[in-house]
């Protein structure tokens, strides 16, 4: 899907300014920015793409907003559970047993509601799935479960998040600032733009930041993305 020179105004104030981006199936993307950078506004525009000639979509694209409202009276209906594949139903059963499926979605716990929002993506048969910050609510086990499921089912994820540590799991990275695209590119190349990111109020993942510091002292020569690789190099 492509976005070409998209600008959106609210009360005559620009909230998105000449946004041009492409999202490709098979390329998982991390989209970040500080508060009021335009991240969620961009997702809302993609969700309502019929209103904007600047947004061109081929195939199935779905958007999960962080505070999406539930419209159905039961979890089962919200998911369109019986229209889903057996594999999808089995995944959902890890979180919602037969009793939970009969409950009103708004009666679920906060955590269960965030899990349910992610599960609603199944009924949309999405090829590219935009996720607005929902991963930040999951524990490590459930996060791994969803990431694995989406990968196994060839669902490309565009994650919008303020948790910069999650960027390392994505091939491509887009940074927004004040309604514009400040920088985009392969994730590691964007993360190495340390001065620009810090000026935008965005930190670095811990091991990228530590690598840069150790590199400045000549203790290492490469950038390491995890504890194991860094420790292996330091103790050679």
N, CA and C of each residue as an Amber inpcrd file, in Angstrom:
protein
   708
   0.8380000  -1.1800000   0.0000000   0.0000000   0.0000000   0.0000000
   0.8800000   1.2380000   0.0000000   0.3860000   2.3210000  -0.5700000
   1.1660000   3.5480000  -0.6740000   0.3570000   4.7480000  -0.1890000
   1.0730000   5.7040000   0.3750000   0.5010000   6.9880000   0.7720000
   1.3190000   8.0570000   0.0620000   0.6480000   8.9240000  -0.6570000
   1.3530000   9.9120000  -1.4690000   0.8890000  11.3190000  -1.1340000
   1.7580000  12.0550000  -0.4260000   1.5010000  13.4660000  -0.0940000
   0.1670000  13.6620000   0.6380000  -0.0060000  12.9120000   1.7100000
  -1.2240000  13.0230000   2.5120000  -1.0760000  14.1340000   3.5490000
  -2.0100000  15.0710000   3.5330000  -2.0770000  16.1130000   4.5540000
  -3.4790000  16.1180000   5.1490000  -3.5600000  16.2250000   6.4610000
  -4.8510000  16.2540000   7.1490000  -4.8520000  17.4170000   8.1330000
  -5.9640000  18.1230000   8.1570000  -6.1050000  19.2770000   9.0390000
  -7.2330000  19.0420000  10.0330000  -7.0620000  19.5440000  11.2330000
  -8.1050000  19.5140000  12.2480000  -8.2560000  20.9170000  12.8130000
  -9.4540000  21.4900000  12.6330000  -9.7000000  22.8870000  13.0380000
  -8.6520000  23.8110000  12.4100000  -8.3870000  23.5580000  11.1310000
  -7.4320000  24.3310000  10.3180000  -5.9820000  24.1710000  10.7530000
  -5.7480000  23.2830000  11.7140000  -4.3760000  23.0170000  12.1540000
  -3.8950000  21.7160000  11.5240000  -2.7270000  21.7180000  10.8680000
  -2.2360000  20.4900000  10.2250000  -1.8060000  19.4500000  11.2560000
  -2.3280000  18.2240000  11.1110000  -1.8900000  17.1460000  11.9950000
  -1.0420000  16.1190000  11.2390000  -1.2030000  16.0650000   9.9120000
  -0.3170000  15.2940000   9.0440000   0.0830000  16.1870000   7.8870000
   1.3800000  16.2000000   7.5790000   1.8990000  17.1500000   6.5970000
   2.6510000  16.4230000   5.4790000   2.0070000  16.3070000   4.3370000
   2.6520000  15.7300000   3.1480000   3.3310000  14.3920000   3.4280000
   2.5780000  13.4750000   4.0190000   3.1060000  12.1470000   4.3340000
   3.1560000  11.2980000   3.0670000   4.3290000  10.7550000   2.7750000
   4.4940000   9.8030000   1.6730000   5.2350000   8.5780000   2.2140000
   4.5620000   7.4380000   2.1930000   5.1320000   6.1990000   2.7180000
   4.6170000   5.0190000   1.9090000   5.3930000   3.9510000   1.9090000
   4.9480000   2.6920000   1.3100000   5.1360000   1.5870000   2.3300000
   4.1720000   0.6890000   2.3920000   4.2490000  -0.4870000   3.2640000
   4.0730000  -1.7170000   2.3920000   5.0150000  -2.6540000   2.5010000
   5.0310000  -3.8080000   1.6130000   4.7770000  -5.0910000   2.3890000
   4.0280000  -5.9760000   1.7660000   3.8010000  -7.2820000   2.3550000
   5.1430000  -7.9970000   2.5070000   5.3710000  -8.5560000   3.6830000
   6.6180000  -9.2720000   3.9460000   7.6800000  -8.4350000   4.6200000
   7.4570000  -7.1270000   4.7460000   8.4400000  -6.2570000   5.4090000
   7.8000000  -5.6890000   6.6730000   8.1070000  -6.2920000   7.8040000
   7.5760000  -5.8110000   9.0770000   8.2270000  -4.4740000   9.4330000
   7.4070000  -3.5390000   9.8810000   7.8600000  -2.1660000  10.0610000
   7.5330000  -1.6560000  11.4550000   8.4820000  -0.9370000  12.0260000
   8.3020000  -0.2930000  13.3340000   8.1200000   1.1970000  13.0970000
   6.9900000   1.7370000  13.5710000   6.6710000   3.1510000  13.3760000
   6.6010000   3.8230000  14.7350000   7.4210000   4.8510000  14.9350000
   7.4580000   5.4780000  16.2500000   7.5260000   6.9950000  16.1310000
   7.4830000   7.6340000  17.2760000   7.5250000   9.0810000  17.3560000
   7.0370000   9.4850000  18.7290000   7.3540000  10.6990000  19.1430000
   6.9160000  11.1580000  20.4470000   5.4270000  11.4970000  20.4180000
   4.8980000  11.8990000  21.5490000   3.4860000  12.2630000  21.6600000
   3.1620000  13.3770000  20.6640000   2.0170000  13.2650000  20.0010000
   1.5420000  14.2570000  19.0330000   2.3920000  14.3070000  17.7620000
   3.1180000  13.2180000  17.4820000   3.9200000  13.1870000  16.2540000
   3.0820000  12.8350000  15.0320000   1.8690000  12.2990000  15.2590000
   0.9850000  11.9690000  14.1470000   0.8040000  10.4870000  13.8920000
   1.3470000   9.6520000  14.7540000   1.3010000   8.1990000  14.5460000
  -0.1400000   7.6790000  14.4740000  -0.9090000   7.9720000  15.5140000
  -2.2760000   7.4570000  15.5650000  -3.1590000   8.1270000  14.5130000
  -2.9030000   9.3910000  14.2380000  -3.6570000  10.0820000  13.1780000
  -3.4310000   9.4080000  11.8340000  -2.2040000   8.9630000  11.6070000
  -1.9040000   8.2550000  10.3670000  -2.6650000   6.9350000  10.3070000
  -2.7010000   6.2030000  11.4070000  -3.4290000   4.9320000  11.4200000
  -4.9190000   5.1390000  11.2040000  -5.4600000   6.1850000  11.8040000
  -6.8870000   6.4700000  11.6180000  -7.1880000   6.7900000  10.1470000
  -6.2640000   7.4930000   9.4960000  -6.4460000   7.8060000   8.0760000
  -6.4100000   6.5330000   7.2350000  -5.4880000   5.6270000   7.5640000
  -5.4030000   4.3540000   6.8320000  -6.6740000   3.5410000   7.0590000
  -7.1680000   3.5430000   8.2950000  -8.3870000   2.8030000   8.6150000
  -9.5820000   3.3450000   7.8220000  -9.5940000   4.6630000   7.6210000
 -10.6810000   5.3110000   6.8710000 -10.1950000   5.7230000   5.4800000
  -9.4660000   4.8180000   4.8450000  -8.7710000   5.1570000   3.5990000
  -9.6990000   5.6010000   2.4760000 -10.9610000   5.2000000   2.5310000
 -11.8920000   5.6040000   1.4720000 -12.1000000   7.1120000   1.4220000
 -11.7450000   7.7860000   2.4940000 -11.9180000   9.2400000   2.5510000
 -10.7470000   9.9920000   1.9100000  -9.6760000   9.2660000   1.5760000
  -8.4550000   9.9450000   1.1270000  -7.9460000   9.3460000  -0.1800000
  -7.9330000  10.1600000  -1.2200000  -7.4130000   9.7060000  -2.5180000
  -5.9200000   9.4510000  -2.4770000  -5.2480000  10.0230000  -1.4730000
  -3.7890000   9.8750000  -1.3850000  -3.3670000   8.4920000  -0.8950000
  -4.3160000   7.7060000  -0.3880000  -3.9970000   6.3780000   0.1450000
  -4.4740000   5.3150000  -0.8390000  -3.5360000   4.5230000  -1.3290000
  -3.8530000   3.4610000  -2.2890000  -3.5640000   2.1060000  -1.6410000
  -4.5760000   1.2550000  -1.5890000  -4.4320000  -0.0460000  -0.9360000
  -4.7650000  -1.1630000  -1.9040000  -3.8680000  -2.1330000  -1.9700000
  -4.1120000  -3.3710000  -2.7100000  -4.0620000  -4.5200000  -1.7130000
  -5.0200000  -5.4390000  -1.8130000  -5.0800000  -6.5290000  -0.8540000
  -5.7830000  -6.1000000   0.4250000  -5.6930000  -6.9440000   1.4460000
  -6.3940000  -6.6950000   2.7020000  -5.4760000  -6.0260000   3.7210000
  -5.8870000  -4.8650000   4.1720000  -5.1480000  -4.1250000   5.1930000
  -6.0870000  -3.8750000   6.3650000  -5.6190000  -4.1530000   7.5780000
  -6.4300000  -3.9360000   8.7780000  -5.6780000  -3.0400000   9.7490000
  -6.4300000  -2.2680000  10.5210000  -5.8550000  -1.3680000  11.5160000
  -6.5000000  -1.6550000  12.8670000  -5.6760000  -1.9060000  13.8790000
  -6.1600000  -2.1030000  15.2400000  -5.7380000  -0.9070000  16.0780000
  -6.6810000  -0.0560000  16.4170000  -6.3870000   1.1060000  17.2430000
  -6.3630000   0.7050000  18.7160000  -5.5590000   1.3880000  19.4770000
  -5.3260000   1.0220000  20.8730000  -6.6160000   1.0230000  21.7020000
  -7.4980000   1.9880000  21.4410000  -8.7200000   2.1300000  22.2400000
  -9.9730000   1.8400000  21.4160000  -9.8620000   0.8570000  20.5470000
 -10.9970000   0.4480000  19.7140000 -12.1790000   0.0360000  20.5970000
 -13.3880000   0.4110000  20.1750000 -14.5910000   0.0580000  20.9230000
 -15.1460000  -1.2850000  20.4450000 -15.7040000  -2.0400000  21.3820000
 -16.3700000  -3.2950000  21.0380000 -17.8450000  -3.0080000  20.7580000
 -18.3490000  -3.5770000  19.6780000 -19.7090000  -3.2740000  19.2380000
 -20.6970000  -4.4160000  19.4570000 -20.1820000  -5.6220000  19.6490000
 -21.0600000  -6.7860000  19.7770000 -21.3310000  -7.1240000  21.2450000
 -22.3450000  -7.9470000  21.4640000 -22.7790000  -8.2610000  22.8340000
 -21.9840000  -9.3970000  23.4730000 -21.2650000 -10.1820000  22.6620000
 -20.4540000 -11.2690000  23.2040000 -19.0930000 -11.2950000  22.5090000
 -18.1400000 -11.9020000  23.1840000 -16.8000000 -12.0910000  22.6030000
 -16.9080000 -12.9000000  21.3140000 -17.7260000 -13.9230000  21.3630000
 -17.9490000 -14.8120000  20.2180000 -18.3830000 -14.0340000  18.9770000
 -19.3460000 -13.1390000  19.1580000 -19.8360000 -12.3310000  18.0400000
 -18.7940000 -11.3090000  17.5980000 -18.0740000 -10.7570000  18.5500000
 -17.0480000  -9.7580000  18.2240000 -15.9740000 -10.3630000  17.3240000
 -15.6650000 -11.6150000  17.5680000 -14.6230000 -12.3040000  16.8060000
 -15.1440000 -12.9380000  15.5170000 -16.4750000 -13.0170000  15.3810000
 -17.0770000 -13.8450000  14.3150000 -16.4470000 -15.2310000  14.3930000
 -16.4690000 -15.7570000  15.6010000 -15.6990000 -16.9430000  15.9740000
 -15.9400000 -18.1440000  15.0580000 -17.1970000 -18.4230000  14.7490000
 -17.4960000 -19.6480000  13.9980000 -17.2270000 -19.5150000  12.4980000
 -16.8420000 -18.3290000  12.0700000 -16.4230000 -18.1590000  10.6740000
 -14.9070000 -18.3000000  10.5260000 -14.2180000 -18.4320000  11.6460000
 -12.7560000 -18.5150000  11.6220000 -12.2960000 -19.9340000  11.3460000
 -11.0450000 -20.0510000  10.9440000 -10.4670000 -21.3770000  10.7000000
 -10.2600000 -22.1040000  12.0210000 -10.1000000 -23.4060000  11.9470000
  -9.8540000 -24.2130000  13.1450000  -8.5780000 -23.7590000  13.8480000
  -7.5770000 -23.4270000  13.0800000  -6.3020000 -22.9790000  13.6530000
  -6.4850000 -21.6780000  14.4240000  -7.2730000 -20.7650000  13.8700000
  -7.5280000 -19.4940000  14.5470000  -8.3470000 -19.7150000  15.8100000
  -9.3500000 -20.6080000  15.7250000 -10.1660000 -20.9080000  16.9000000
  -9.3250000 -21.5170000  18.0150000  -8.4130000 -22.3960000  17.6650000
  -7.5610000 -23.0320000  18.6660000  -6.6550000 -22.0080000  19.3390000
  -6.1620000 -21.0610000  18.5620000  -5.3310000 -20.0040000  19.1460000
  -6.1540000 -19.1830000  20.1370000  -7.3500000 -18.8020000  19.7480000
  -8.2260000 -17.9850000  20.5900000  -8.5980000 -18.7140000  21.8790000
  -8.7560000 -20.0240000  21.8090000  -9.1590000 -20.8150000  22.9780000
  -8.1140000 -20.7860000  24.0880000  -6.8810000 -20.3970000  23.7770000
  -5.8640000 -20.2250000  24.8140000  -6.2430000 -19.1110000  25.7840000
  -7.0280000 -18.1630000  25.2810000  -7.3690000 -16.9730000  26.0580000
  -8.8480000 -16.8950000  26.4320000  -9.7030000 -17.4520000  25.5940000
 -11.1420000 -17.3520000  25.8140000 -11.7830000 -18.7300000  25.6880000
 -12.1080000 -19.3090000  26.8280000 -12.7790000 -20.6070000  26.8060000
 -14.2510000 -20.4160000  26.4400000 -15.0210000 -21.4930000  26.4380000
 -16.4180000 -21.4260000  26.0020000 -17.2320000 -20.4520000  26.8490000
 -16.9000000 -20.3610000  28.1310000 -17.6200000 -19.4380000  29.0130000
 -17.2790000 -17.9900000  28.6870000 -15.9850000 -17.7380000  28.4750000
 -15.5490000 -16.3710000  28.1390000 -16.1170000 -15.9110000  26.8020000
 -16.2610000 -16.8380000  25.8670000 -16.7870000 -16.4760000  24.5520000
 -18.2090000 -15.9330000  24.6390000 -18.9230000 -16.3130000  25.6810000
 -20.3110000 -15.8710000  25.8470000 -20.4130000 -14.5410000  26.6000000
 -19.2890000 -14.0590000  27.1250000 -19.3180000 -12.8270000  27.9100000
 -19.3690000 -11.5860000  27.0140000 -19.8350000 -10.5040000  27.6130000
 -19.7810000  -9.2080000  26.9440000 -18.3270000  -8.7360000  26.9130000
 -17.8050000  -8.3080000  25.7810000 -16.4040000  -7.8800000  25.7070000
 -16.0580000  -6.7720000  26.7050000 -17.0260000  -5.9160000  26.9850000
 -16.7740000  -4.8040000  27.8980000 -16.7120000  -5.2370000  29.3610000
 -17.0730000  -6.5060000  29.6320000 -16.9890000  -7.0440000  30.9900000
 -15.6570000  -7.7570000  31.2420000 -14.8500000  -7.8880000  30.2220000
 -13.5420000  -8.5300000  30.3620000 -12.5800000  -7.6300000  31.1310000
 -11.5130000  -8.2200000  31.6310000 -10.4650000  -7.4240000  32.2670000
  -9.7640000  -6.5640000  31.2120000  -9.0480000  -5.5660000  31.6690000
  -8.3250000  -4.6780000  30.7540000  -7.3750000  -5.4850000  29.8670000
  -6.6320000  -6.4020000  30.4580000  -5.6670000  -7.2140000  29.7090000
  -6.3830000  -8.0720000  28.6640000  -7.4780000  -8.6960000  29.0740000
  -8.2350000  -9.5430000  28.1480000  -8.7870000  -8.7270000  26.9800000
  -9.1790000  -7.4860000  27.2300000  -9.6850000  -6.6480000  26.1510000
  -8.6010000  -6.3500000  25.1160000  -7.3670000  -6.1520000  25.5710000
  -6.2730000  -5.8920000  24.6230000  -5.9650000  -7.1470000  23.8030000
  -6.0200000  -8.3050000  24.4580000  -5.8260000  -9.5670000  23.7330000
  -6.9440000  -9.7540000  22.7140000  -8.1700000  -9.4560000  23.1280000
  -9.3110000  -9.5910000  22.2210000  -9.1610000  -8.6880000  20.9980000
  -8.7090000  -7.4710000  21.2020000  -8.5020000  -6.5710000  20.0690000
  -7.5480000  -7.1870000  19.0560000  -6.4740000  -7.7820000  19.5360000
  -5.5230000  -8.4260000  18.6220000  -6.1700000  -9.6020000  17.9020000
  -6.9940000 -10.3470000  18.6130000  -7.6680000 -11.4980000  17.9960000
  -8.6950000 -11.0840000  16.9500000  -9.2420000  -9.8790000  17.0620000
 -10.2200000  -9.4300000  16.0640000  -9.5850000  -9.2670000  14.6830000
  -8.2800000  -9.2300000  14.6280000  -7.6080000  -9.1190000  13.3240000
  -7.8530000 -10.3610000  12.4730000  -8.1380000 -11.5030000  13.1080000
  -8.3230000 -12.7540000  12.3600000  -9.5090000 -12.6530000  11.4080000
 -10.6000000 -12.0500000  11.8750000 -11.8080000 -11.9830000  11.0490000
 -11.6230000 -11.0510000   9.8490000 -10.5950000 -10.1980000   9.9040000
 -10.3770000  -9.2320000   8.8280000  -9.5070000  -9.7910000   7.7040000
  -8.9490000 -10.9940000   7.9160000  -8.1370000 -11.6720000   6.8970000
  -7.0720000 -10.7380000   6.3220000  -6.3920000 -10.0500000   7.2090000
  -5.4320000  -9.0300000   6.7820000  -4.1280000  -9.6260000   6.2820000
  -3.5640000  -8.9640000   5.2740000  -2.2170000  -9.2840000   4.7860000
  -1.2050000  -8.3500000   5.4290000  -1.6140000  -7.0920000   5.6290000
  -0.8080000  -6.1190000   6.3640000  -1.6490000  -5.6340000   7.5410000
  -1.0970000  -5.7520000   8.7310000  -1.8310000  -5.4160000   9.9460000
  -1.1120000  -4.2970000  10.7000000  -1.7970000  -3.1720000  10.8650000
  -1.2700000  -2.0530000  11.6470000  -1.7460000  -2.1960000  13.0870000
  -0.8090000  -2.2050000  14.0280000  -1.1280000  -2.4070000  15.4460000
  -0.6970000  -1.1690000  16.2280000  -1.6640000  -0.5130000  16.8470000
  -1.3990000   0.7250000  17.5810000  -1.0950000   0.4180000  19.0470000
   0.1790000   0.1670000  19.3410000   0.6770000   0.0990000  20.7200000
   0.1760000  -1.0930000  21.5420000  -0.6070000  -1.9930000  20.9630000
  -1.2000000  -3.0740000  21.7520000  -0.1580000  -4.0510000  22.2950000
   0.9290000  -4.2300000  21.5730000   1.9590000  -5.1510000  22.0420000
   2.5210000  -4.7300000  23.3960000   2.4940000  -3.4450000  23.6850000
   3.0850000  -2.9390000  24.9250000   2.3590000  -3.4510000  26.1650000
   1.1290000  -3.9080000  26.0040000   0.3400000  -4.3810000  27.1420000
   0.5540000  -5.8640000  27.4370000   1.1330000  -6.5910000  26.5040000
   1.2200000  -8.0500000  26.6420000   2.4160000  -8.4830000  27.4800000
   2.2500000  -9.5950000  28.2030000   3.4100000 -10.1840000  28.8580000
   4.2820000 -10.8660000  27.8020000   5.4730000 -11.2640000  28.1850000
   6.4330000 -11.7910000  27.2130000   5.9250000 -13.0420000  26.5020000
   5.2540000 -13.9140000  27.2560000   4.7670000 -15.1580000  26.6610000
   3.7090000 -14.8730000  25.5960000   2.7170000 -14.0530000  25.9310000
   1.6420000 -13.7660000  24.9840000   2.1410000 -12.9650000  23.7830000
   3.0920000 -12.0770000  24.0270000   3.6870000 -11.3290000  22.9210000
   4.3400000 -12.2850000  21.9300000   5.0960000 -13.2350000  22.4490000
   5.7480000 -14.2150000  21.5730000   4.7210000 -15.0560000  20.8230000
   3.6170000 -15.3890000  21.4960000   2.5590000 -16.1790000  20.8740000
   1.9590000 -15.4550000  19.6630000   1.6040000 -14.1960000  19.8450000
   0.9990000 -13.4380000  18.7520000   1.9910000 -13.2040000  17.6160000
   3.2190000 -12.8590000  17.9500000   4.2070000 -12.6110000  16.9070000
   4.4500000 -13.8600000  16.0710000   4.5200000 -14.9960000  16.7450000
   4.7210000 -16.2650000  16.0440000   3.5210000 -16.5970000  15.1650000
   2.3140000 -16.3760000  15.6840000   1.1080000 -16.6900000  14.9260000
   1.0060000 -15.8320000  13.6660000   1.2680000 -14.5440000  13.8090000
   1.2060000 -13.6620000  12.6460000   2.2600000 -14.0490000  11.6130000
   3.4410000 -14.4040000  12.0840000   4.5090000 -14.8010000  11.1690000
   4.1490000 -16.0850000  10.4290000   3.6330000 -17.0730000  11.1510000
   3.2680000 -18.3580000  10.5500000   2.1540000 -18.2070000   9.5190000
   1.3210000 -17.1890000   9.6910000   0.1970000 -16.9760000   8.7840000
   0.4580000 -15.8640000   7.7680000   1.7360000 -15.5410000   7.5980000
   2.1730000 -14.5730000   6.5810000   1.4640000 -13.2280000   6.7020000
   1.2450000 -12.7860000   7.9440000   0.6520000 -11.4710000   8.1880000
   1.7760000 -10.4890000   8.4980000   1.9070000  -9.4880000   7.6600000
   2.9300000  -8.4610000   7.8530000   2.4390000  -7.4580000   8.8940000
   3.2850000  -7.1660000   9.8720000   2.8910000  -6.2720000  10.9620000
   3.6060000  -4.9300000  10.8360000   2.8200000  -3.8600000  10.9620000
   3.3680000  -2.5110000  11.1370000   3.0130000  -2.1120000  12.5650000
   4.0060000  -2.0880000  13.4300000   3.7710000  -1.8140000  14.8430000
   4.0170000  -0.3450000  15.1500000   3.0160000   0.2970000  15.7120000
   3.1630000   1.6640000  16.2110000   3.3820000   1.5680000  17.7110000
   4.4980000   2.0860000  18.1840000   4.8280000   1.9200000  19.6020000
   5.7980000   2.9970000  20.0580000   5.7740000   3.2660000  21.3680000
   6.7590000   4.1650000  21.9730000   7.8830000   3.3680000  22.6300000
   7.7820000   2.0340000  22.6090000   8.7960000   1.1690000  23.2180000
   9.8890000   0.8840000  22.1940000  10.9610000   1.6600000  22.2670000
  12.0120000   1.5830000  21.2550000  12.7110000   0.2240000  21.2600000
  12.6730000  -0.5030000  22.3800000  13.2960000  -1.8200000  22.4310000
  12.6760000  -2.7640000  21.4060000  11.3940000  -2.5810000  21.1050000
  10.7200000  -3.4660000  20.1610000  11.1690000  -3.2390000  18.7220000
  11.8090000  -2.1280000  18.4530000  12.2520000  -1.8200000  17.0910000
  13.1850000  -2.8870000  16.5370000  13.9430000  -3.5340000  17.4110000
  14.9450000  -4.4990000  16.9690000  14.3370000  -5.7340000  16.3160000
  13.0450000  -5.9400000  16.4990000  12.3740000  -7.0980000  15.9000000
  11.8210000  -6.7940000  14.5080000  12.0880000  -5.5950000  13.9960000
  11.4860000  -5.1650000  12.7290000  12.5670000  -4.7720000  11.7310000
  12.2990000  -5.0960000  10.4640000  13.3000000  -4.8740000   9.4200000
  13.4190000  -3.4080000   9.0150000  12.2940000  -2.7090000   9.0940000
  12.2330000  -1.3360000   8.5820000  11.6870000  -0.4430000   9.6910000
  12.0610000   0.8270000   9.6480000  11.6800000   1.7370000  10.7300000
  11.2990000   3.0950000  10.1580000  10.2200000   3.6520000  10.6910000
   9.7560000   4.9840000  10.3060000   9.6240000   5.8120000  11.5810000
  10.2120000   6.9960000  11.5680000  10.1210000   7.9020000  12.7200000
   9.3610000   9.1470000  12.2930000   8.2980000   9.4680000  13.0500000
   7.5020000  10.6540000  12.7520000   7.7620000  11.7500000  13.7760000
   7.5960000  12.9830000  13.3320000   7.7740000  14.1280000  14.2220000
   6.9120000  15.2760000  13.7240000   6.0430000  15.7700000  14.5770000
   5.1930000  16.9290000  14.2740000   4.4300000  16.7580000  12.9580000
   3.8840000  15.5590000  12.7650000   3.0450000  15.3090000  11.5990000
   3.7870000  15.0140000  10.3190000   5.1060000  14.8520000  10.4060000
   5.9170000  14.5690000   9.2230000   6.7340000  13.2950000   9.4370000
   7.2220000  12.7320000   8.3350000   8.1860000  11.6370000   8.4210000
   9.5630000  12.2560000   8.5890000  10.1720000  12.0310000   9.7600000
  11.4810000  12.6240000  10.0430000  12.6070000  11.8150000   9.4250000
  12.4630000  10.4760000   9.4630000  13.4730000   9.5890000   8.8940000
  12.8610000   8.2090000   8.7210000  13.2890000   7.4880000   7.7130000
  12.8680000   6.1070000   7.5080000  13.9990000   5.3330000   6.8560000
  13.9640000   4.0170000   7.0100000  14.9890000   3.1790000   6.3980000
  15.1160000   1.8680000   7.1440000  16.1170000   1.0800000   6.7890000
  16.3690000  -0.1610000   7.5130000  16.6180000   0.1740000   8.9800000
  16.1090000  -0.6620000   9.8550000  16.0500000  -0.3220000  11.2720000
  17.4040000   0.0620000  11.8640000  18.4200000  -0.7500000  11.6320000
  19.7130000  -0.4460000  12.2420000  20.2840000   0.8620000  11.7150000
  20.1150000   1.1420000  10.4260000  20.6390000   2.3950000   9.8750000
  19.9310000   3.6000000  10.4860000  18.6260000   3.4700000  10.7720000
  17.8950000   4.5600000  11.4250000  18.3740000   4.7230000  12.8640000
  18.5550000   3.6160000  13.5660000  18.9850000   3.6850000  14.9630000
  20.3790000   4.2910000  15.1140000  21.1880000   4.1750000  14.0860000
  22.5350000   4.7490000  14.1560000  22.5330000   6.2560000  13.9410000
  21.3700000   6.8210000  13.5790000  21.2400000   8.2870000  13.4970000
  20.9650000   8.8160000  14.9040000  21.9260000   8.5650000  15.7840000
  21.7530000   8.8240000  17.2140000  21.4190000  10.2830000  17.5150000
  22.1230000  11.2030000  16.9040000  21.9160000  12.6200000  17.1990000
  20.5240000  13.0810000  16.7840000  20.0860000  12.6410000  15.6020000
  18.7550000  13.0220000  15.1360000  17.6800000  12.4630000  16.0530000
  17.8020000  11.1890000  16.4160000  16.7930000  10.5630000  17.2690000
  16.7150000  11.2400000  18.6320000  17.8540000  11.5510000  19.2020000
  17.8530000  12.2090000  20.5100000  17.2650000  13.6160000  20.4120000
  17.5220000  14.2960000  19.2970000  16.9190000  15.6220000  19.0980000
  15.4080000  15.5280000  19.0060000  14.9180000  14.3990000  18.4870000
  13.4770000  14.1910000  18.3790000  12.8710000  13.6470000  19.6630000
  13.7130000  13.4250000  20.6680000  13.2170000  12.9120000  21.9420000
  13.0420000  11.4110000  21.9770000  13.7730000  10.7020000  21.1140000
  13.6690000   9.2400000  21.0340000  15.0090000   8.6260000  21.4350000
  14.9700000   7.7450000  22.4080000  16.1880000   7.0840000  22.8480000
  16.5630000   5.9220000  21.9480000  17.5890000   5.2150000  22.3340000
  18.0420000   4.0430000  21.5810000  17.7650000   2.7800000  22.3930000
  17.5720000   1.6400000  21.7350000  17.5080000   0.3750000  22.4760000
  18.7660000   0.2090000  23.3200000  18.6360000  -0.4080000  24.4750000
  19.7230000  -0.4540000  25.4520000  21.0320000  -0.9480000  24.8530000
  20.9940000  -2.0840000  24.1310000  22.2520000  -2.6620000  23.6510000
  22.8300000  -1.9100000  22.4550000  21.9920000  -1.2180000  21.7060000
  22.5230000  -0.3520000  20.6480000  23.2470000   0.8310000  21.2890000
  22.6270000   1.4340000  22.3010000  23.2380000   2.5670000  23.0030000
  24.5400000   2.1470000  23.6740000  24.5150000   0.9970000  24.3500000
  25.7260000   0.5120000  25.0140000  26.8190000   0.1990000  24.0060000
  26.4480000  -0.3960000  22.8660000  27.4320000  -0.6950000  21.8170000
  28.1320000   0.5690000  21.3450000  27.3640000   1.6210000  21.1340000
  27.9440000   2.8810000  20.6600000  28.9030000   3.4670000  21.6950000
  28.5360000   3.3540000  22.9710000  29.4190000   3.8640000  24.0190000
  30.7100000   3.0630000  24.0950000  30.6000000   1.7350000  24.0700000
  31.7900000   0.8850000  24.1350000  32.6610000   1.0450000  22.8870000
  31.9870000   1.2660000  21.7610000  32.7190000   1.4620000  20.5090000
  33.5460000   2.7430000  20.5610000  32.9940000   3.7700000  21.2060000
  33.7170000   5.0440000  21.3000000  34.9930000   4.9110000  22.1310000
  35.0350000   3.9020000  23.0200000  36.2250000   3.6480000  23.8280000
  37.1380000   2.5890000  23.2000000  36.7430000   2.1210000  22.0190000
  37.5640000   1.1380000  21.3270000  37.4680000  -0.2690000  21.8950000
  36.4580000  -0.5140000  22.7180000  36.3300000  -1.8310000  23.3470000
  35.6640000  -2.8530000  22.4230000  34.8420000  -2.3870000  21.5120000
  34.2290000  -3.2410000  20.4950000  34.2570000  -2.4830000  19.1710000
  33.9740000  -3.1920000  18.0920000  34.0380000  -2.5600000  16.7800000
  32.7130000  -2.6260000  16.0180000  31.7420000  -3.3600000  16.5550000
  30.4550000  -3.5150000  15.8830000  29.3100000  -3.1400000  16.8190000
  28.1190000  -3.0930000  16.2550000  26.9150000  -2.8440000  17.0400000
  26.2580000  -4.1770000  17.3530000  25.9440000  -4.4050000  18.6200000
  25.3150000  -5.6510000  19.0460000  23.9100000  -5.3630000  19.5550000
  23.0030000  -6.2800000  19.2440000  21.5950000  -6.0400000  19.5260000
  21.0760000  -6.8050000  20.7330000  21.9210000  -7.6500000  21.3290000
  21.4730000  -8.4090000  22.4970000  22.6560000  -8.7320000  23.4030000
  22.3210000  -9.1480000  24.6130000  23.3210000  -9.4210000  25.6430000
  24.2700000 -10.5330000  25.2350000  23.7350000 -11.5950000  24.6340000
  24.5480000 -12.7660000  24.3010000  25.6530000 -12.4230000  23.3040000
  25.2870000 -11.7190000  22.2300000  26.2820000 -11.3660000  21.2110000
  27.3350000 -10.4220000  21.7720000  26.8820000  -9.4550000  22.5830000
  27.8400000  -8.5020000  23.1590000  28.7810000  -9.1910000  24.1290000
  28.2380000 -10.0490000  24.9770000  29.0810000 -10.7570000  25.9550000
  30.0940000 -11.6510000  25.2540000  29.6480000 -12.2930000  24.1850000
  30.5490000 -13.1520000  23.4290000  31.7380000 -12.3900000  22.8570000
  31.4840000 -11.1480000  22.4240000  32.5490000 -10.3290000  21.8530000
  33.4800000  -9.8080000  22.9500000  32.9060000  -9.3760000  24.0740000
  33.7080000  -8.7940000  25.1390000  34.6220000  -9.8180000  25.8120000
  34.1740000 -11.0830000  25.8320000  34.9590000 -12.0970000  26.5390000
  35.8160000 -12.9450000  25.6070000  35.9820000 -12.4960000  24.3670000
  36.8640000 -13.2260000  23.4520000  38.3070000 -13.1340000  23.9290000
